[in-house]
Amino acid sequence: MSGNNENFAPGLMPRCSKHSERRLPEVLSATGYLKPCCYYSTSEEFEQLVEYFKDRGIDAIGDLDVNKNAIPEIKKSATWKAIQEGIYNGNLPKMCFRKCSPDETLPSTIEAKNWEAYDGKG
């Protein structure tokens, strides 16, 4: 996910983009899902991601299930593609802006101050 940072959606600076090859953003959960980022490792956050995509007609549960799909297939799924595109177009759950905002003052402890501005809902 490394790349040219000025191309990210406004209000978004993915932490994994700072680590290049040293850190992989995805997490293979004990429940059998390949989650796109360590911030979705908890059930509550993952449910938010699932609901976000469900509201957009995308089946994240089906797409990210490693018991039904091989990892290369998951990374070609509608959910994975939407996440990768969302980094640039901003169509991502609020959690992405909360945890990966360039305005965050203390990594992982203080939520981003500006994510509401990019949510479009305030």
Backbone as XML, in Angstrom:
<?xml version="1.0"?>
<chain id="A" units="angstrom">
  <residue number="1" name="MET">
    <atom name="N" x="0.806" y="-1.176" z="0.000"/>
    <atom name="CA" x="0.000" y="0.000" z="0.000"/>
    <atom name="C" x="0.860" y="1.256" z="0.000"/>
  </residue>
  <residue number="2" name="SER">
    <atom name="N" x="2.123" y="1.093" z="-0.160"/>
    <atom name="CA" x="2.970" y="2.281" z="-0.218"/>
    <atom name="C" x="2.711" y="3.014" z="-1.514"/>
  </residue>
  <residue number="3" name="GLY">
    <atom name="N" x="2.913" y="4.314" z="-1.480"/>
    <atom name="CA" x="2.652" y="5.083" z="-2.680"/>
    <atom name="C" x="2.813" y="6.555" z="-2.410"/>
  </residue>
  <residue number="4" name="ASN">
    <atom name="N" x="2.322" y="7.340" z="-3.342"/>
    <atom name="CA" x="2.432" y="8.780" z="-3.271"/>
    <atom name="C" x="1.348" y="9.325" z="-2.355"/>
  </residue>
  <residue number="5" name="ASN">
    <atom name="N" x="1.704" y="9.818" z="-1.174"/>
    <atom name="CA" x="0.749" y="10.190" z="-0.146"/>
    <atom name="C" x="-0.199" y="11.294" z="-0.550"/>
  </residue>
  <residue number="6" name="GLU">
    <atom name="N" x="0.190" y="12.211" z="-1.440"/>
    <atom name="CA" x="-0.731" y="13.271" z="-1.801"/>
    <atom name="C" x="-1.902" y="12.771" z="-2.632"/>
  </residue>
  <residue number="7" name="ASN">
    <atom name="N" x="-1.884" y="11.525" z="-3.039"/>
    <atom name="CA" x="-2.989" y="10.956" z="-3.797"/>
    <atom name="C" x="-4.079" y="10.362" z="-2.919"/>
  </residue>
  <residue number="8" name="PHE">
    <atom name="N" x="-3.845" y="10.236" z="-1.597"/>
    <atom name="CA" x="-4.858" y="9.678" z="-0.717"/>
    <atom name="C" x="-6.033" y="10.634" z="-0.606"/>
  </residue>
  <residue number="9" name="ALA">
    <atom name="N" x="-7.198" y="10.093" z="-0.266"/>
    <atom name="CA" x="-8.396" y="10.914" z="-0.073"/>
    <atom name="C" x="-8.126" y="11.965" z="0.999"/>
  </residue>
  <residue number="10" name="PRO">
    <atom name="N" x="-8.735" y="13.142" z="0.880"/>
    <atom name="CA" x="-8.553" y="14.184" z="1.905"/>
    <atom name="C" x="-8.905" y="13.653" z="3.291"/>
  </residue>
  <residue number="11" name="GLY">
    <atom name="N" x="-8.042" y="13.917" z="4.246"/>
    <atom name="CA" x="-8.261" y="13.475" z="5.612"/>
    <atom name="C" x="-7.785" y="12.068" z="5.895"/>
  </residue>
  <residue number="12" name="LEU">
    <atom name="N" x="-7.135" y="11.443" z="4.931"/>
    <atom name="CA" x="-6.700" y="10.064" z="5.092"/>
    <atom name="C" x="-5.211" y="9.940" z="4.820"/>
  </residue>
  <residue number="13" name="MET">
    <atom name="N" x="-4.505" y="9.324" z="5.737"/>
    <atom name="CA" x="-3.086" y="9.028" z="5.577"/>
    <atom name="C" x="-2.863" y="7.627" z="6.160"/>
  </residue>
  <residue number="14" name="PRO">
    <atom name="N" x="-3.079" y="6.585" z="5.345"/>
    <atom name="CA" x="-2.961" y="5.219" z="5.863"/>
    <atom name="C" x="-1.611" y="4.985" z="6.540"/>
  </residue>
  <residue number="15" name="ARG">
    <atom name="N" x="-1.667" y="4.527" z="7.773"/>
    <atom name="CA" x="-0.440" y="4.282" z="8.539"/>
    <atom name="C" x="0.458" y="3.264" z="7.856"/>
  </residue>
  <residue number="16" name="CYS">
    <atom name="N" x="-0.142" y="2.274" z="7.226"/>
    <atom name="CA" x="0.654" y="1.231" z="6.577"/>
    <atom name="C" x="1.450" y="1.789" z="5.411"/>
  </residue>
  <residue number="17" name="SER">
    <atom name="N" x="1.044" y="2.922" z="4.850"/>
    <atom name="CA" x="1.788" y="3.512" z="3.743"/>
    <atom name="C" x="3.147" y="4.024" z="4.201"/>
  </residue>
  <residue number="18" name="LYS">
    <atom name="N" x="3.293" y="4.255" z="5.492"/>
    <atom name="CA" x="4.554" y="4.753" z="6.038"/>
    <atom name="C" x="5.562" y="3.630" z="6.272"/>
  </residue>
  <residue number="19" name="HIS">
    <atom name="N" x="5.092" y="2.382" z="6.206"/>
    <atom name="CA" x="5.950" y="1.262" z="6.581"/>
    <atom name="C" x="6.378" y="0.382" z="5.431"/>
  </residue>
  <residue number="20" name="SER">
    <atom name="N" x="5.833" y="0.619" z="4.274"/>
    <atom name="CA" x="6.224" y="-0.096" z="3.078"/>
    <atom name="C" x="6.215" y="-1.605" z="3.294"/>
  </residue>
  <residue number="21" name="GLU">
    <atom name="N" x="7.324" y="-2.256" z="3.051"/>
    <atom name="CA" x="7.408" y="-3.715" z="3.122"/>
    <atom name="C" x="7.523" y="-4.246" z="4.549"/>
  </residue>
  <residue number="22" name="ARG">
    <atom name="N" x="7.784" y="-3.396" z="5.508"/>
    <atom name="CA" x="8.007" y="-3.856" z="6.874"/>
    <atom name="C" x="6.731" y="-4.222" z="7.617"/>
  </residue>
  <residue number="23" name="ARG">
    <atom name="N" x="5.587" y="-3.788" z="7.134"/>
    <atom name="CA" x="4.355" y="-4.027" z="7.874"/>
    <atom name="C" x="3.205" y="-4.305" z="6.914"/>
  </residue>
  <residue number="24" name="LEU">
    <atom name="N" x="2.534" y="-5.404" z="7.128"/>
    <atom name="CA" x="1.373" y="-5.729" z="6.308"/>
    <atom name="C" x="0.116" y="-5.246" z="7.015"/>
  </residue>
  <residue number="25" name="PRO">
    <atom name="N" x="-0.759" y="-4.562" z="6.325"/>
    <atom name="CA" x="-1.940" y="-4.017" z="6.978"/>
    <atom name="C" x="-3.001" y="-5.057" z="7.304"/>
  </residue>
  <residue number="26" name="GLU">
    <atom name="N" x="-3.096" y="-6.119" z="6.528"/>
    <atom name="CA" x="-4.185" y="-7.065" z="6.742"/>
    <atom name="C" x="-3.919" y="-7.999" z="7.924"/>
  </residue>
  <residue number="27" name="VAL">
    <atom name="N" x="-5.029" y="-8.569" z="8.426"/>
    <atom name="CA" x="-4.982" y="-9.459" z="9.582"/>
    <atom name="C" x="-5.824" y="-10.685" z="9.265"/>
  </residue>
  <residue number="28" name="LEU">
    <atom name="N" x="-5.283" y="-11.857" z="9.520"/>
    <atom name="CA" x="-6.058" y="-13.085" z="9.410"/>
    <atom name="C" x="-6.616" y="-13.373" z="10.795"/>
  </residue>
  <residue number="29" name="SER">
    <atom name="N" x="-7.930" y="-13.299" z="10.928"/>
    <atom name="CA" x="-8.540" y="-13.427" z="12.256"/>
    <atom name="C" x="-8.734" y="-14.882" z="12.655"/>
  </residue>
  <residue number="30" name="ALA">
    <atom name="N" x="-8.899" y="-15.087" z="13.952"/>
    <atom name="CA" x="-9.164" y="-16.420" z="14.485"/>
    <atom name="C" x="-10.534" y="-16.927" z="14.048"/>
  </residue>
  <residue number="31" name="THR">
    <atom name="N" x="-11.406" y="-16.016" z="13.634"/>
    <atom name="CA" x="-12.746" y="-16.397" z="13.182"/>
    <atom name="C" x="-12.800" y="-16.721" z="11.696"/>
  </residue>
  <residue number="32" name="GLY">
    <atom name="N" x="-11.658" y="-16.625" z="11.002"/>
    <atom name="CA" x="-11.591" y="-17.055" z="9.611"/>
    <atom name="C" x="-11.846" y="-15.987" z="8.574"/>
  </residue>
  <residue number="33" name="TYR">
    <atom name="N" x="-11.520" y="-14.736" z="8.894"/>
    <atom name="CA" x="-11.677" y="-13.651" z="7.938"/>
    <atom name="C" x="-10.355" y="-12.950" z="7.705"/>
  </residue>
  <residue number="34" name="LEU">
    <atom name="N" x="-10.098" y="-12.633" z="6.453"/>
    <atom name="CA" x="-8.948" y="-11.798" z="6.141"/>
    <atom name="C" x="-9.440" y="-10.362" z="6.232"/>
  </residue>
  <residue number="35" name="LYS">
    <atom name="N" x="-8.988" y="-9.662" z="7.253"/>
    <atom name="CA" x="-9.433" y="-8.293" z="7.500"/>
    <atom name="C" x="-8.419" y="-7.338" z="6.894"/>
  </residue>
  <residue number="36" name="PRO">
    <atom name="N" x="-8.880" y="-6.251" z="6.285"/>
    <atom name="CA" x="-8.008" y="-5.391" z="5.497"/>
    <atom name="C" x="-6.998" y="-4.585" z="6.293"/>
  </residue>
  <residue number="37" name="CYS">
    <atom name="N" x="-7.155" y="-4.557" z="7.622"/>
    <atom name="CA" x="-6.327" y="-3.670" z="8.427"/>
    <atom name="C" x="-6.405" y="-4.115" z="9.883"/>
  </residue>
  <residue number="38" name="CYS">
    <atom name="N" x="-5.338" y="-3.888" z="10.617"/>
    <atom name="CA" x="-5.320" y="-4.292" z="12.022"/>
    <atom name="C" x="-6.353" y="-3.539" z="12.854"/>
  </residue>
  <residue number="39" name="TYR">
    <atom name="N" x="-6.806" y="-2.375" z="12.402"/>
    <atom name="CA" x="-7.829" y="-1.641" z="13.149"/>
    <atom name="C" x="-9.202" y="-2.295" z="13.032"/>
  </residue>
  <residue number="40" name="TYR">
    <atom name="N" x="-9.359" y="-3.264" z="12.161"/>
    <atom name="CA" x="-10.603" y="-4.016" z="12.055"/>
    <atom name="C" x="-10.488" y="-5.377" z="12.726"/>
  </residue>
  <residue number="41" name="SER">
    <atom name="N" x="-9.470" y="-5.576" z="13.525"/>
    <atom name="CA" x="-9.266" y="-6.875" z="14.151"/>
    <atom name="C" x="-10.298" y="-7.177" z="15.236"/>
  </residue>
  <residue number="42" name="THR">
    <atom name="N" x="-10.893" y="-6.163" z="15.868"/>
    <atom name="CA" x="-11.917" y="-6.420" z="16.878"/>
    <atom name="C" x="-13.259" y="-6.663" z="16.199"/>
  </residue>
  <residue number="43" name="SER">
    <atom name="N" x="-14.105" y="-7.405" z="16.879"/>
    <atom name="CA" x="-15.420" y="-7.735" z="16.319"/>
    <atom name="C" x="-16.261" y="-6.500" z="16.058"/>
  </residue>
  <residue number="44" name="GLU">
    <atom name="N" x="-16.243" y="-5.543" z="16.985"/>
    <atom name="CA" x="-17.076" y="-4.349" z="16.833"/>
    <atom name="C" x="-16.692" y="-3.547" z="15.594"/>
  </residue>
  <residue number="45" name="GLU">
    <atom name="N" x="-15.412" y="-3.305" z="15.401"/>
    <atom name="CA" x="-14.971" y="-2.557" z="14.226"/>
    <atom name="C" x="-15.237" y="-3.338" z="12.946"/>
  </residue>
  <residue number="46" name="PHE">
    <atom name="N" x="-15.039" y="-4.650" z="12.993"/>
    <atom name="CA" x="-15.284" y="-5.461" z="11.803"/>
    <atom name="C" x="-16.766" y="-5.416" z="11.430"/>
  </residue>
  <residue number="47" name="GLU">
    <atom name="N" x="-17.643" y="-5.435" z="12.421"/>
    <atom name="CA" x="-19.078" y="-5.331" z="12.153"/>
    <atom name="C" x="-19.412" y="-3.999" z="11.489"/>
  </residue>
  <residue number="48" name="GLN">
    <atom name="N" x="-18.726" y="-2.936" z="11.885"/>
    <atom name="CA" x="-18.932" y="-1.639" z="11.248"/>
    <atom name="C" x="-18.531" y="-1.691" z="9.771"/>
  </residue>
  <residue number="49" name="LEU">
    <atom name="N" x="-17.408" y="-2.340" z="9.492"/>
    <atom name="CA" x="-16.960" y="-2.489" z="8.107"/>
    <atom name="C" x="-17.969" y="-3.292" z="7.302"/>
  </residue>
  <residue number="50" name="VAL">
    <atom name="N" x="-18.452" y="-4.390" z="7.869"/>
    <atom name="CA" x="-19.425" y="-5.247" z="7.189"/>
    <atom name="C" x="-20.702" y="-4.459" z="6.887"/>
  </residue>
  <residue number="51" name="GLU">
    <atom name="N" x="-21.196" y="-3.710" z="7.864"/>
    <atom name="CA" x="-22.420" y="-2.914" z="7.671"/>
    <atom name="C" x="-22.214" y="-1.820" z="6.624"/>
  </residue>
  <residue number="52" name="TYR">
    <atom name="N" x="-21.070" y="-1.177" z="6.672"/>
    <atom name="CA" x="-20.763" y="-0.122" z="5.702"/>
    <atom name="C" x="-20.881" y="-0.664" z="4.273"/>
  </residue>
  <residue number="53" name="PHE">
    <atom name="N" x="-20.259" y="-1.807" z="4.025"/>
    <atom name="CA" x="-20.295" y="-2.365" z="2.675"/>
    <atom name="C" x="-21.645" y="-3.003" z="2.354"/>
  </residue>
  <residue number="54" name="LYS">
    <atom name="N" x="-22.318" y="-3.564" z="3.342"/>
    <atom name="CA" x="-23.650" y="-4.119" z="3.116"/>
    <atom name="C" x="-24.589" y="-3.033" z="2.607"/>
  </residue>
  <residue number="55" name="ASP">
    <atom name="N" x="-24.494" y="-1.840" z="3.197"/>
    <atom name="CA" x="-25.315" y="-0.712" z="2.770"/>
    <atom name="C" x="-25.010" y="-0.295" z="1.342"/>
  </residue>
  <residue number="56" name="ARG">
    <atom name="N" x="-23.897" y="-0.742" z="0.807"/>
    <atom name="CA" x="-23.490" y="-0.409" z="-0.552"/>
    <atom name="C" x="-23.592" y="-1.613" z="-1.487"/>
  </residue>
  <residue number="57" name="GLY">
    <atom name="N" x="-24.262" y="-2.669" z="-1.033"/>
    <atom name="CA" x="-24.493" y="-3.847" z="-1.861"/>
    <atom name="C" x="-23.309" y="-4.782" z="-1.995"/>
  </residue>
  <residue number="58" name="ILE">
    <atom name="N" x="-22.374" y="-4.705" z="-1.050"/>
    <atom name="CA" x="-21.185" y="-5.560" z="-1.103"/>
    <atom name="C" x="-21.200" y="-6.510" z="0.097"/>
  </residue>
  <residue number="59" name="ASP">
    <atom name="N" x="-20.987" y="-7.790" z="-0.157"/>
    <atom name="CA" x="-21.009" y="-8.829" z="0.876"/>
    <atom name="C" x="-19.605" y="-9.058" z="1.443"/>
  </residue>
  <residue number="60" name="ALA">
    <atom name="N" x="-19.216" y="-8.247" z="2.413"/>
    <atom name="CA" x="-17.874" y="-8.361" z="2.997"/>
    <atom name="C" x="-17.686" y="-9.696" z="3.711"/>
  </residue>
  <residue number="61" name="ILE">
    <atom name="N" x="-18.726" y="-10.190" z="4.374"/>
    <atom name="CA" x="-18.620" y="-11.475" z="5.074"/>
    <atom name="C" x="-18.275" y="-12.581" z="4.092"/>
  </residue>
  <residue number="62" name="GLY">
    <atom name="N" x="-19.001" y="-12.654" z="3.003"/>
    <atom name="CA" x="-18.732" y="-13.676" z="1.990"/>
    <atom name="C" x="-17.393" y="-13.484" z="1.310"/>
  </residue>
  <residue number="63" name="ASP">
    <atom name="N" x="-17.059" y="-12.233" z="1.023"/>
    <atom name="CA" x="-15.816" y="-11.936" z="0.305"/>
    <atom name="C" x="-14.566" y="-12.237" z="1.122"/>
  </residue>
  <residue number="64" name="LEU">
    <atom name="N" x="-14.609" y="-11.975" z="2.422"/>
    <atom name="CA" x="-13.396" y="-12.039" z="3.254"/>
    <atom name="C" x="-13.231" y="-13.360" z="4.003"/>
  </residue>
  <residue number="65" name="ASP">
    <atom name="N" x="-14.108" y="-14.311" z="3.786"/>
    <atom name="CA" x="-14.097" y="-15.594" z="4.492"/>
    <atom name="C" x="-13.020" y="-16.522" z="3.914"/>
  </residue>
  <residue number="66" name="VAL">
    <atom name="N" x="-11.984" y="-16.797" z="4.689"/>
    <atom name="CA" x="-10.890" y="-17.652" z="4.207"/>
    <atom name="C" x="-11.273" y="-19.127" z="4.174"/>
  </residue>
  <residue number="67" name="ASN">
    <atom name="N" x="-12.374" y="-19.487" z="4.807"/>
    <atom name="CA" x="-12.838" y="-20.872" z="4.742"/>
    <atom name="C" x="-13.532" y="-21.159" z="3.418"/>
  </residue>
  <residue number="68" name="LYS">
    <atom name="N" x="-13.934" y="-20.102" z="2.713"/>
    <atom name="CA" x="-14.624" y="-20.256" z="1.439"/>
    <atom name="C" x="-13.805" y="-19.747" z="0.253"/>
  </residue>
  <residue number="69" name="ASN">
    <atom name="N" x="-12.832" y="-18.876" z="0.537"/>
    <atom name="CA" x="-12.055" y="-18.247" z="-0.534"/>
    <atom name="C" x="-10.560" y="-18.305" z="-0.217"/>
  </residue>
  <residue number="70" name="ALA">
    <atom name="N" x="-9.771" y="-18.530" z="-1.228"/>
    <atom name="CA" x="-8.315" y="-18.447" z="-1.065"/>
    <atom name="C" x="-7.931" y="-16.970" z="-0.960"/>
  </residue>
  <residue number="71" name="ILE">
    <atom name="N" x="-6.835" y="-16.689" z="-0.293"/>
    <atom name="CA" x="-6.415" y="-15.301" z="-0.086"/>
    <atom name="C" x="-6.263" y="-14.543" z="-1.407"/>
  </residue>
  <residue number="72" name="PRO">
    <atom name="N" x="-5.680" y="-15.130" z="-2.455"/>
    <atom name="CA" x="-5.622" y="-14.384" z="-3.727"/>
    <atom name="C" x="-7.014" y="-14.030" z="-4.270"/>
  </residue>
  <residue number="73" name="GLU">
    <atom name="N" x="-8.001" y="-14.915" z="-4.048"/>
    <atom name="CA" x="-9.373" y="-14.616" z="-4.474"/>
    <atom name="C" x="-9.960" y="-13.475" z="-3.644"/>
  </residue>
  <residue number="74" name="ILE">
    <atom name="N" x="-9.691" y="-13.486" z="-2.344"/>
    <atom name="CA" x="-10.186" y="-12.425" z="-1.461"/>
    <atom name="C" x="-9.650" y="-11.077" z="-1.924"/>
  </residue>
  <residue number="75" name="LYS">
    <atom name="N" x="-8.400" y="-11.056" z="-2.320"/>
    <atom name="CA" x="-7.784" y="-9.793" z="-2.734"/>
    <atom name="C" x="-8.254" y="-9.332" z="-4.115"/>
  </residue>
  <residue number="76" name="LYS">
    <atom name="N" x="-9.087" y="-10.138" z="-4.773"/>
    <atom name="CA" x="-9.719" y="-9.737" z="-6.030"/>
    <atom name="C" x="-11.210" y="-9.472" z="-5.835"/>
  </residue>
  <residue number="77" name="SER">
    <atom name="N" x="-11.695" y="-9.616" z="-4.606"/>
    <atom name="CA" x="-13.129" y="-9.489" z="-4.320"/>
    <atom name="C" x="-13.602" y="-8.039" z="-4.381"/>
  </residue>
  <residue number="78" name="ALA">
    <atom name="N" x="-14.920" y="-7.873" z="-4.456"/>
    <atom name="CA" x="-15.522" y="-6.536" z="-4.481"/>
    <atom name="C" x="-15.172" y="-5.758" z="-3.212"/>
  </residue>
  <residue number="79" name="THR">
    <atom name="N" x="-15.156" y="-6.429" z="-2.070"/>
    <atom name="CA" x="-14.837" y="-5.749" z="-0.810"/>
    <atom name="C" x="-13.408" y="-5.241" z="-0.828"/>
  </residue>
  <residue number="80" name="TRP">
    <atom name="N" x="-12.479" y="-6.097" z="-1.184"/>
    <atom name="CA" x="-11.063" y="-5.708" z="-1.167"/>
    <atom name="C" x="-10.801" y="-4.579" z="-2.162"/>
  </residue>
  <residue number="81" name="LYS">
    <atom name="N" x="-11.399" y="-4.687" z="-3.353"/>
    <atom name="CA" x="-11.233" y="-3.631" z="-4.355"/>
    <atom name="C" x="-11.814" y="-2.306" z="-3.865"/>
  </residue>
  <residue number="82" name="ALA">
    <atom name="N" x="-12.981" y="-2.364" z="-3.212"/>
    <atom name="CA" x="-13.610" y="-1.137" z="-2.700"/>
    <atom name="C" x="-12.729" y="-0.485" z="-1.634"/>
  </residue>
  <residue number="83" name="ILE">
    <atom name="N" x="-12.086" y="-1.283" z="-0.819"/>
    <atom name="CA" x="-11.189" y="-0.740" z="0.211"/>
    <atom name="C" x="-9.980" y="-0.085" z="-0.441"/>
  </residue>
  <residue number="84" name="GLN">
    <atom name="N" x="-9.385" y="-0.769" z="-1.396"/>
    <atom name="CA" x="-8.216" y="-0.209" z="-2.077"/>
    <atom name="C" x="-8.565" y="1.085" z="-2.814"/>
  </residue>
  <residue number="85" name="GLU">
    <atom name="N" x="-9.706" y="1.124" z="-3.462"/>
    <atom name="CA" x="-10.147" y="2.334" z="-4.155"/>
    <atom name="C" x="-10.516" y="3.431" z="-3.155"/>
  </residue>
  <residue number="86" name="GLY">
    <atom name="N" x="-11.119" y="3.028" z="-2.030"/>
    <atom name="CA" x="-11.551" y="3.977" z="-1.017"/>
    <atom name="C" x="-10.421" y="4.776" z="-0.408"/>
  </residue>
  <residue number="87" name="ILE">
    <atom name="N" x="-9.238" y="4.222" z="-0.391"/>
    <atom name="CA" x="-8.078" y="4.948" z="0.127"/>
    <atom name="C" x="-7.842" y="6.217" z="-0.694"/>
  </residue>
  <residue number="88" name="TYR">
    <atom name="N" x="-8.233" y="6.177" z="-1.945"/>
    <atom name="CA" x="-8.019" y="7.311" z="-2.839"/>
    <atom name="C" x="-9.277" y="8.154" z="-3.072"/>
  </residue>
  <residue number="89" name="ASN">
    <atom name="N" x="-10.472" y="7.508" z="-3.029"/>
    <atom name="CA" x="-11.693" y="8.278" z="-3.289"/>
    <atom name="C" x="-12.462" y="8.636" z="-2.017"/>
  </residue>
  <residue number="90" name="GLY">
    <atom name="N" x="-12.045" y="8.096" z="-0.873"/>
    <atom name="CA" x="-12.662" y="8.446" z="0.397"/>
    <atom name="C" x="-13.902" y="7.657" z="0.762"/>
  </residue>
  <residue number="91" name="ASN">
    <atom name="N" x="-14.311" y="6.708" z="-0.066"/>
    <atom name="CA" x="-15.494" y="5.897" z="0.229"/>
    <atom name="C" x="-15.112" y="4.739" z="1.148"/>
  </residue>
  <residue number="92" name="LEU">
    <atom name="N" x="-14.907" y="5.076" z="2.424"/>
    <atom name="CA" x="-14.493" y="4.109" z="3.434"/>
    <atom name="C" x="-15.268" y="4.352" z="4.729"/>
  </residue>
  <residue number="93" name="PRO">
    <atom name="N" x="-15.335" y="3.344" z="5.585"/>
    <atom name="CA" x="-15.977" y="3.533" z="6.883"/>
    <atom name="C" x="-15.263" y="4.600" z="7.718"/>
  </residue>
  <residue number="94" name="LYS">
    <atom name="N" x="-15.997" y="5.162" z="8.668"/>
    <atom name="CA" x="-15.446" y="6.198" z="9.542"/>
    <atom name="C" x="-14.173" y="5.747" z="10.251"/>
  </residue>
  <residue number="95" name="MET">
    <atom name="N" x="-14.099" y="4.462" z="10.576"/>
    <atom name="CA" x="-12.928" y="3.952" z="11.296"/>
    <atom name="C" x="-11.631" y="4.295" z="10.565"/>
  </residue>
  <residue number="96" name="CYS">
    <atom name="N" x="-11.663" y="4.259" z="9.257"/>
    <atom name="CA" x="-10.454" y="4.560" z="8.487"/>
    <atom name="C" x="-9.985" y="5.989" z="8.739"/>
  </residue>
  <residue number="97" name="PHE">
    <atom name="N" x="-10.933" y="6.905" z="8.814"/>
    <atom name="CA" x="-10.588" y="8.298" z="9.050"/>
    <atom name="C" x="-10.245" y="8.551" z="10.513"/>
  </residue>
  <residue number="98" name="ARG">
    <atom name="N" x="-10.840" y="7.768" z="11.399"/>
    <atom name="CA" x="-10.518" y="7.910" z="12.826"/>
    <atom name="C" x="-9.089" y="7.480" z="13.120"/>
  </residue>
  <residue number="99" name="LYS">
    <atom name="N" x="-8.678" y="6.397" z="12.514"/>
    <atom name="CA" x="-7.377" y="5.810" z="12.844"/>
    <atom name="C" x="-6.247" y="6.235" z="11.917"/>
  </residue>
  <residue number="100" name="CYS">
    <atom name="N" x="-6.570" y="6.697" z="10.741"/>
    <atom name="CA" x="-5.512" y="7.009" z="9.776"/>
    <atom name="C" x="-5.609" y="8.428" z="9.223"/>
  </residue>
  <residue number="101" name="SER">
    <atom name="N" x="-5.900" y="9.358" z="10.089"/>
    <atom name="CA" x="-5.933" y="10.757" z="9.706"/>
    <atom name="C" x="-4.561" y="11.379" z="9.916"/>
  </residue>
  <residue number="102" name="PRO">
    <atom name="N" x="-4.136" y="12.271" z="9.022"/>
    <atom name="CA" x="-2.848" y="12.943" z="9.225"/>
    <atom name="C" x="-2.890" y="13.933" z="10.387"/>
  </residue>
  <residue number="103" name="ASP">
    <atom name="N" x="-4.085" y="14.247" z="10.905"/>
    <atom name="CA" x="-4.203" y="15.184" z="12.013"/>
    <atom name="C" x="-4.171" y="14.513" z="13.378"/>
  </residue>
  <residue number="104" name="GLU">
    <atom name="N" x="-3.954" y="13.225" z="13.414"/>
    <atom name="CA" x="-3.940" y="12.521" z="14.688"/>
    <atom name="C" x="-2.742" y="12.984" z="15.515"/>
  </residue>
  <residue number="105" name="THR">
    <atom name="N" x="-2.960" y="13.260" z="16.793"/>
    <atom name="CA" x="-1.894" y="13.806" z="17.622"/>
    <atom name="C" x="-1.058" y="12.736" z="18.317"/>
  </residue>
  <residue number="106" name="LEU">
    <atom name="N" x="-1.664" y="11.653" z="18.742"/>
    <atom name="CA" x="-0.926" y="10.558" z="19.358"/>
    <atom name="C" x="-1.350" y="9.256" z="18.704"/>
  </residue>
  <residue number="107" name="PRO">
    <atom name="N" x="-0.454" y="8.598" z="17.999"/>
    <atom name="CA" x="-0.838" y="7.375" z="17.282"/>
    <atom name="C" x="-1.510" y="6.343" z="18.183"/>
  </residue>
  <residue number="108" name="SER">
    <atom name="N" x="-2.622" y="5.833" z="17.731"/>
    <atom name="CA" x="-3.365" y="4.734" z="18.342"/>
    <atom name="C" x="-4.056" y="5.092" z="19.657"/>
  </residue>
  <residue number="109" name="THR">
    <atom name="N" x="-3.893" y="6.308" z="20.169"/>
    <atom name="CA" x="-4.523" y="6.615" z="21.447"/>
    <atom name="C" x="-5.538" y="7.750" z="21.363"/>
  </residue>
  <residue number="110" name="ILE">
    <atom name="N" x="-5.321" y="8.704" z="20.516"/>
    <atom name="CA" x="-6.242" y="9.822" z="20.354"/>
    <atom name="C" x="-6.865" y="9.720" z="18.974"/>
  </residue>
  <residue number="111" name="GLU">
    <atom name="N" x="-8.193" y="9.706" z="18.914"/>
    <atom name="CA" x="-8.842" y="9.615" z="17.609"/>
    <atom name="C" x="-8.635" y="10.903" z="16.829"/>
  </residue>
  <residue number="112" name="ALA">
    <atom name="N" x="-8.639" y="10.753" z="15.527"/>
    <atom name="CA" x="-8.424" y="11.907" z="14.653"/>
    <atom name="C" x="-9.440" y="13.003" z="14.943"/>
  </residue>
  <residue number="113" name="LYS">
    <atom name="N" x="-8.973" y="14.222" z="14.903"/>
    <atom name="CA" x="-9.837" y="15.361" z="15.191"/>
    <atom name="C" x="-10.696" y="15.744" z="13.998"/>
  </residue>
  <residue number="114" name="ASN">
    <atom name="N" x="-10.310" y="15.359" z="12.812"/>
    <atom name="CA" x="-10.979" y="15.900" z="11.641"/>
    <atom name="C" x="-11.796" y="14.903" z="10.839"/>
  </residue>
  <residue number="115" name="TRP">
    <atom name="N" x="-11.996" y="13.697" z="11.307"/>
    <atom name="CA" x="-12.670" y="12.725" z="10.449"/>
    <atom name="C" x="-14.090" y="13.116" z="10.115"/>
  </residue>
  <residue number="116" name="GLU">
    <atom name="N" x="-14.792" y="13.845" z="11.017"/>
    <atom name="CA" x="-16.159" y="14.244" z="10.720"/>
    <atom name="C" x="-16.213" y="15.132" z="9.478"/>
  </residue>
  <residue number="117" name="ALA">
    <atom name="N" x="-15.195" y="15.948" z="9.291"/>
    <atom name="CA" x="-15.180" y="16.857" z="8.149"/>
    <atom name="C" x="-15.177" y="16.101" z="6.829"/>
  </residue>
  <residue number="118" name="TYR">
    <atom name="N" x="-14.670" y="14.899" z="6.814"/>
    <atom name="CA" x="-14.565" y="14.129" z="5.582"/>
    <atom name="C" x="-15.663" y="13.084" z="5.448"/>
  </residue>
  <residue number="119" name="ASP">
    <atom name="N" x="-16.439" y="12.929" z="6.532"/>
    <atom name="CA" x="-17.509" y="11.956" z="6.537"/>
    <atom name="C" x="-18.680" y="12.434" z="5.682"/>
  </residue>
  <residue number="120" name="GLY">
    <atom name="N" x="-18.848" y="13.730" z="5.581"/>
    <atom name="CA" x="-19.951" y="14.279" z="4.816"/>
    <atom name="C" x="-21.235" y="14.342" z="5.602"/>
  </residue>
  <residue number="121" name="LYS">
    <atom name="N" x="-21.239" y="13.768" z="6.806"/>
    <atom name="CA" x="-22.436" y="13.759" z="7.641"/>
    <atom name="C" x="-22.247" y="14.598" z="8.895"/>
  </residue>
  <residue number="122" name="GLY">
    <atom name="N" x="-20.971" y="14.951" z="9.189"/>
    <atom name="CA" x="-20.694" y="15.785" z="10.359"/>
    <atom name="C" x="-20.802" y="15.074" z="11.576"/>
  </residue>
</chain>
